[in-house]
Amino acid sequence: MTDFTRTRALFDLPQGITYLDGNSLGPLPTATADRVARTVTQEWGAQLISAWNTADWMAMPRALGDRIGRLIGAEPGQTVIGDTLSIKVFQALAAALHLNPGRRVILSDTGNFPTDLYMAEGLLKLLPDGFELRTVPPEDVAQNITEDIAVTLLTEVDYRTGRRHDMGALTRLAHDNGALTIWDLAHSAGAFPVHVAQGGADFAVGCTYKYLNAGPGAPAFIYVAPRHAEHAEPALAGWLGHKAPFAFDLNYIPGAGIERMRVGTPPVLQMAALEAALDVWEGVDLDALRARSLELADRLVAAVEASTDLALATPRDPAMRGSQVSFRHPQGYAIMQALIAAGVIGDFRAPDILRFGITPLYLSEGDIDHAAATLAQILDSRAWDRPEYRARKPVT
Ligand SMILES: *Cc1c(COP(=O)(O)O)cnc(C)c1O
């Protein structure tokens, strides 16, 4: 059994705040500040450039990749961290298209996070004519996996509604039709157990600043199935993905396996924060996390539906959702601003979605009840109906 009272004590949450936005930016683990300070003073400050060897900075992308691997069902040596998720999407896509010559269609859906689609469009501009990004409604993905698809580019959990694709079934369908799969796990890693290897995913990518709590700008990760790792062509052929970076060879030779998905110098300070964040996950049973997440989500849905007229946007079927709950309301933005002003932090996604991240590591029943009660009070009193809550901020 995982003790979620213990994990809650590992976070530095401000007094008086109920935080339901860990699906967007995870909160600060208590150990992070010291861990980062140690890297700054004892490693960078005291050891200067030798810390690349003495503090093993150069090995960290692989070591941290392996620790994320445990959370997404990968074996050691199949996951590496670096860059941001947008970059990792581009890398996976370019490698997948190269691995499936003769096919020219990328299949994605309209629920995908825009950057994934933008990265695909950007890549297509570099490729010869005839390559295409085909974007269909999420519920139509299965019927559109046809024999002309080179690769599916899908985000497992919809960032707006929390709707979850059936990764195993869609992967099998893609393979049966000769297509490869890229799974974006931005809203999966740290949200529930993921089984990339067992599910047969060809590539998986994700970020570490959402459910994994590694802080703003923390690096992304990429998983490549072992059957592809030695054949994947790195489109972003950076020196740290070279077979021998310090040979300073003028010709690029890809590194062994997952090494070739490295690009440039890794973000050492952010990696220190990621290391501290991953410590929190030691001893956390992901099945227990999932059970608790569903319990808390159901509690929030029941309370909000009993006390407000908000419309649930998240599927009710537990198998079809991730670890967030979303509601729709035409005044969603102003309502969320009023809620945040009252100390309950969720967020808003256009055009009308109020999102609440369900993160059992640091949320309790009391938090859920308080959030629902505050929301009901704001709606009853129309406290949201003020000009300052309607004014849009740059980040929603
Ligand atoms: C959060 C998120 C991103 C963000 O990409 P960055 O490059 O890290 O800014 C990309 N894709 C999905 C599906 C996301 O949820």
The ligand as a Gaussian input file, in Angstrom:
#p B3LYP/6-31G(d) Opt

LIG

0 1
 C        2.175000      20.124000     -22.263000
 C        2.213000      19.532000     -23.610000
 C        3.207000      19.883000     -24.538000
 C        4.201000      20.963000     -24.227000
 O        5.345000      20.911000     -25.029000
 P        6.650000      21.695000     -24.577000
 O        7.572000      21.604000     -25.723000
 O        7.166000      21.028000     -23.335000
 O        6.252000      23.104000     -24.277000
 C        3.231000      19.205000     -25.749000
 N        2.324000      18.249000     -26.041000
 C        1.347000      17.910000     -25.177000
 C        0.374000      16.846000     -25.547000
 C        1.252000      18.545000     -23.953000
 O        0.265000      18.236000     -23.103000

